Amino acid sequence: MARIAVIGAGMGAMAAAARLAVAGHRVAVYERTETYGGGVRRFERDGFGFDTGPGLLAVPAVYRDLFIKTGKEPLEACVELVQVDPSARHVFADGTEVSLPNASRAGVVAALDEALGAGAGGRWGDFLIRARETWDRTRRPLLEEPLWPNWQVLAEREPYPAVPHKRLLRTRRAGTLAEVGAWELRDPRLVALLESHALAYGLDPRTAPANAAVLPYMEHAFGTWYVRGGIRELARAVYERCLARKVEFHFGVEVTGILEKDGRAAGLELADRSMEEAEFVVSGVAPGVLDRLTRGTAARGEGVGEVAPQRRAASRLTVLLALRGGRPEGTVHRTVVHAEDREIELDALFGGAEGMATRPTVTVLRPDDPALVPAAGGHEAITLTATVPAQPDWSWAESEIFEQHAEHLITVAERAVPNLRDRLLWHEVRTPADIAEATGAAGGAVPAPALAAAQGRLLHAPNSTAVSGLFTVGGWSHPGGGLPHAGMSGALVAGLIVEGPDFQGSQ
């Protein structure tokens, strides 16, 4: 039985802690803030409740597996999972609308044909078939196995089976997600649908590799799910599972250094100058923080874990709306309102243009959940999110910039929510500064999932480090960002510690 110290109480870190405790180890988690969950937080005011991190869950099997492996009670005994159907309603720039059924290829094809014209659904359906092939090629190395020592193989190969395209007397294959849309989907609305999945993870579709096609495929194949009471309830359930497995939590405790002895991690140094010995250390913090804690000795591997090929890291702006009047019957849970001009939006996010797009792509979440509104009823809680640049160089005092941008989001959301401003009681704005405070990531940057190709720029740091006994977990390490990926990283780290360096991943 080993003593294991975990830095941070994010979702990946807690997933690793629960698995390690079940394996018989003594696990202690040290979290600098006063609560668990990392970026999975909750805001409450006047009886309204809102998720301030992810609002929906993809691939719930990751957390089902966690609960099966760590106790008798399955996930569904700890939280109520609700499949969201339709998966999403899309409002395009030309005013066209379509609602896509959850996890039904035939239903999606029919809906697109009806809304966008004959043939549109077929092109999207054919794309999903190619995306599935990409998923089959990359699922194990990118999600279920530790990052290969010869990770360059993943960096160099594009696993998406692009359709040959004749251009300027040459036959070419799509190398970026934008080229997939332009050459294979051939409808600006289908292109917007495709690119919105990359944009939601802070990826520029003009530079994101073609195998980013797995992002819409994952949602299509595994469905979109809501946790009754909000995604924060999932964090609570994982935290309570850790407690049940005797994991110790120390909140409000800042780690200032990782102790090393004879080239091996030996424990933690805390802000009060005390030392905590450990035989293994699991770091769930952002790369810059880990570098400070190890004084740069935890080498991340050349070319791995670098920022994706876009000029700015991405974050999120979230606007929480308290509305009078109940949620109308038949309201779709999630609506994506697409940008009026995608190029302007992408240039503002990734091209170095000053400021932020005034009419960005906005995701509108309208959960049918009495737990999120005052008990008296007759109200609705709505969450708006948009991708914005991370802000490492901006003064957080310039909050009026985000307040102005929040007004833009509300204006865009009016296309999805009739009479929104007439019903508005109040709104709250959650900025990249709030993400930075919760996660420690510089500028409030949000990590994207790992993807192949692109010279490895969208791979993340291996879970093992150059320091023996020190491992990394969570969105900034393999296999990258997103709730499912965080849970997968916890499983990988637990496997590497329990089974040793020969661990080859889940079977």
N, C-alpha and C positions, 0 to 999 in steps of 0.2 A: 504494500500500500504506500503510495507516494503522496507527498504534500504538493499540491498544485495551486499556484496563484494565478488568478485570471484578472487582467486589467480591463475594466469596463464591463457594463451590464447591458450591452446591446443584445440583439436577438441572436446573432451568431455566437457571441460569447456565452450566453445562457444556454444555448443548445449544446455547446461543447461541455459546459460545466455539468449539466444534467447527465450526459452520457458518461463522462469521466467518473462522476460520483457513483453511478450504477455499477461501474467496473471495479468499485472498491477503493477508489482514491479519496483522499481528504482534499476538498476543493473549497477555496475561499475566493470570493469576488470582491474587488476593490473598485468602487465607482465614485468619481469625483463629484457628481451631482447628487441630488437627494432622491433619485428614483431610478427605476430600471427601464429598459426598452430602447435606449439610444434615441434614434430618430422617430420611434413609434410612440408618440406622445398624445395627450388629450388636453383640450382646453374646455373649461366649463364657465358659464356665466348665466345668471338669471334662469337657471333650470335648463339651459341649452347645453348640449355636449357635442364636441367635434373631434374627429381625428385630425391631428396636425401633421402626420406623416402619411404613409400609404393608407388609402381608403378601401382598397380591395385586395383580395388574395388570389394569386394564381398558383397552380400546382400544389394544392393542399396536401397531396400525398407526402410531401417533405415533412410536414408537421405531424401527419398521421404516423409516419414512421418513427419520428422522435418520441411520440407518446407511447407507441407500442413497445419501443426498446427501453423505455425508462420507467414503466409502471404498469399497473393493472388497468387503470382507467384510460380508455381511448380518448382521442382528441374530442370526439363528439360528446363525450360525457362531461367535458370541461368547458366547452364553448358550443354555441349553436351556429353551425355553418348553414348559409342560405345561398343556393345557386341563383345568380343574378340573370334574369331572362326578361327581355332581351339583354344580350351582353352589353350592347351600347347602341345609342342613337347618334348618328353623325349628321351634322348640319354643315353643308359645304358652302364655299364662298358664293356660288351662284344661287343659293337658296334651296337647292335640292336636299332632301332629307331621306335617310334610310335607317331603319332599326334592324340590327343584325341578331338573329337568334343565337343563343348560347350553345356552343359545342355541337353545331349541326351544319356540316358542309352543304348538304342539299338545301337546307333552309336559308343559309347565307347566299348561295348561288341564286335561288329564287328571289330573295329580297333585293339583291343587287340588280338582277335583270328587270324587275318591276320598277325600281326607282331610277336606275341609270340608263336603261335601254337594253334590248336583247344583245347578248354577247358579253356584257360586262361581268355578269356572274360567272360565266364560263372561264373568262381570263383570270378572274380571281381564284376560282377553283383550281385551275391548272397551276397557278402560282403556289397555292397551298400544297399541292402534291410535290412540287420541287422543294418547298420549304421543309416538308416532312423528310425528304431525302437528306437535306442538310442537317436536320435534327438527328437523324439516325447516324450520320457520320461523325457528329461532334458531341453527342450527349455524354458518352463515357469520358473522353479526355478532358472535356471542359467542365463537367458537372460532377462526375462520380469518382474520378481518380485524382490523386495528387498531381500537381503540375509536373509534366514529364521533365526529366533532366535535359533532354534534347527538345526543349520547348520550341526551338527554332523551326521544327517541322510544322508545328501549328501556325507559326508566324508566317510561313511562306506559302502555305497551301490555301486556296480559296475553295471551300467545300460546297459552295452553292452551284448546282448544275444549271448554269445560265443558258438561255436559249440563244443560238447563234443569231447575230444581227448584222446585216449588211450596211455598212456605213462608209461612204467615200471610197467605193470600189474595194473595200476590205471587209472581211467577216470578223466581227468582234463579239466578245462575250462580256456581259455586265460585270464590272468589278466593284461597283458601289451600289448602295441601296437605291440612290437616285436613278442610276442607269437601269436597274431592274424595273423601276416604275415607268420610266420613259420608254423603254424598248419592249417591255413585255406586257405591261398593263394598258398603256396607250390611252388613258383617260385621266384628265387632271383630277377628277374626284377619286378615282382608284389610287392614283399617285398620292393624293393627300391622305387617304386612309392608310396606305402603307407607311408613309413617312411619319405619320403621327405616332406610331409605335416607337420609332427610334427617338423622336423628339421628346417623348415622355421620359426617356432615360437620359436626356441631355446629350444625345448624339446628333451630329450633323449628318443628315442622309446623303449629302453631297460627298462626304468623305468616309462615312461608315461603310465597312465592307459589305458585299452582297449577302454574306451569310447572316447579317442582321435580320434576314428573313425569318430566323427562328423566333424572333420576338412576337410577331403576330401569330406564328404557328403555335407557340406555347399557350397563348390565350385561347386560340381556336380548339386545340386538342384537349386541353385539361379544364377548360371552362373558367368562368369568372365567378368568384365567391365573395360573399360578404359575411363578416362575423357579427352576429347580433350584439348590439351594444357598442359596436365599433371595433376596428382592428386593435385598438388598445387592449381589448379583452383577450386577444391572442397573447399579447405580451404578458398580461396578468397570469394567464394559464401556464405559460412557460416558466415564469418566475415562481409560481406556486409549486410546479413540478420540481423545480430545483430545491425549494425548501423541503419538500417531502422527501427528497433524496439526501437531505442533510447538508446541502451546500450552504456555506456561510456567506452572508452579504455584509459589506461594510460600506455604507453610503456616506457621502460628504468627505471622502478620504482621497486625497490626491497623491498619486504615485509620481515621484520625482526622478526615479532612476531604477534601472534593472541591474541587480547585483550579478557579477560574474566571478567565478573562481575556477582557475585552471582552464579557461576557455569555455566554460559552461555556465549557463544561467543558474543562479543560486538563490534568487529571491528578489525582494523589492525593497527600495528605499522610499519612505513616505515623507510627506511634507513636514511632519513634526519631527523629522530626523530619526524616527524609529526604523528598524529593519525587520522584515518578515522573510524568514527562510523558506525556500521551496526547492523541490527537486526538478520541477518543470514550471515554466512561466508561459501563459497564453496571453497574447496581446490582442485586444480588440479595439485598438485605437488607430487613428489615421496615420499615414506614413510619416508625416512631418513630426508628429508627437513621438512616434516610436524612435525616430532618429535621435531626438533629444534624449529620450530615456536610455538609449544605448550608446550615445555619443558617436553615432554613425557606424557602429560595429556590426549591426544586423543587416548585412548587405542584402539587397533585394534581387540581385541578379541583373546583369546588363541587358537592357532592352525590355525587361519585364516590369509591369506595373507603372509604366510611364503614362503621362496624360495622353489621351486619344488625340489624333491629328486634327485638332481644331484650336483656334487661337485663344479661346477662353474656356475654362472649366464651367460647368453648368450647375445651377442650383434651382430652387423652386420658390415661387411666391404663392402663398396660400391666403385666400380671403374667406373668412367665416361669416356667413350671413344668417342672422336671426330674422325670420319673416313671420308676420301675423297672417293668420289664415292657414288652415290645414293643407296638407299635401293632396293635390287633386287625385282622384282615383284614376288608375291607369298611367300615372307618371312613370317614366323610365328612370331607373336608378342612376345611370350614367349617360351623359350627353357630351359629345366632343364637338365643340364649335370651332370650325377650322378657320385659319387666318384668311383675311381677305386677299393678302398678297404674301405667299410663302417665301419668295426670295427676299422681300424686305425683312420678314421675320428672321430668316436664317442669317442674313447679313448682320442684323442687330445682335443676334446671339453669338455668332461664331466668326463673323467677318471683320470685326474690328470697328464697326460703326458705333458711334457714341450713343449712349442711352439704350432704351428698350423699345421694341415695336409697340405701337399704340393699339393695334388690333391683332393680338397674338392668338395662337391656338389655345383655347381654354377648355379644361375638363370640368364639367358641372356634375357634382355628386348630390343626389337627392334621395337619401335612404328612407325606406319605409320602416321606421324604427321608433316606437313610442319612448324608448329609453333615452332618446336624444333631445326630447322637447319637454317643456314644463308639463307637470302632471295634469294641469287643467285642460290641456289639449288646445286645439285650434291654432297651432303654430307649426312652423317647419324650419328645420336646420339644413342649410345648404353649404357645401364647400366648393370653392373655386380654386383651381390650381393652374399655374402656367410655368413653363420653363423660363428661367432668367439666368443671366450670367452670374457666376459666383463673384463675390465682391472683396477680394483680398486687399485691394488698394483704395477702396472707398471708405470714407468716414461713416461710421454707423450713425453719426449725428444727422446725416442727411436722410432721415426717415421720411421727409416729405416727398422724396423721389419715389419711394415705394408706395406711399399713400396715393400719389398721383397715378401710379401704375395700377394700383388696386381699383381706382375709379375706371380705368380702361377695361379691366377685367369684368367689372360689373356691367359696363356698357355692352361688352361682347356677350355676356351671359343673358342679357335681355332678349337675345335672339332665341334662347332656349326656354326662358322662364317668363311667361307673359306677366305684365304688371309688376315686375320685380321691384322697381323702386317705390311704387305705391305701397307695397307690402313690407318694405324694409323697416325693421325696428332699430337695428344697429348692426355694425360690422366690425370685425377685428382683422388686423393684418399680421400675418406671420412671415417674416422676411428671412433672407439668408443668414442674418445675424442670429436669429433664433435657432436655425439649424446648426450654426457654428457653436452656439452655446450648448446645445444638446449633445452634439457628436464630437466636437473638437476639430472638425475638418476645416481647414483654412478657407475663409470666405464663404462657408456654408456649402461647399461643394458636395455633390451627391454622386456616389460611384455608379458606374454603369456595369451591366453584366459582362463577363468575359466573352470575347468573340475571337475567332480565328482570323488568320490573314493580317493585313494592315501592318506588316513587319513587326507584329507582336505588341503594337501600341495599345491594344485593347485587351491584352492579357494582364493579369494582376500578379502581385507578389506571391511566390510559393508559400504554402503554409509552414514549411520548414524554413529556417533562416541560417545564416552563417554561424550563429551562436548555438552550439549544441544545447538542447533542452529548451530553446525558445521557439515558440510557434506563433503564427499570426492567424487571426480568425475575423470574420465579418466582411463587410462590403468592400474594403480596400485590399483584401487578399483574395486569393483564388477560392471560389470561382466568380467573385465580383459582387456587384450590388443587386438589390432587390430582395424581398422577403424570402422567396424560395432559395435563392443563392446563399443567403446568410445561414439558413438552416443547413444547407449542404456543406458549407464551410465548417460548421460545428461538427458534423459527422466525420469529415475528413481529418480534422485535428484530433478528435478523439481516437480515430483509428490509428493515426501515426503515433500517438503516445502509448496506446494500449498494445498495439501489435508491433510497433517499432518501424524502422525505416523501410522494411520490406512490404509494408501495407500497400496493397494495390487498389484499394477502393472497394465500394460496395458491390455485392454480387447480385 
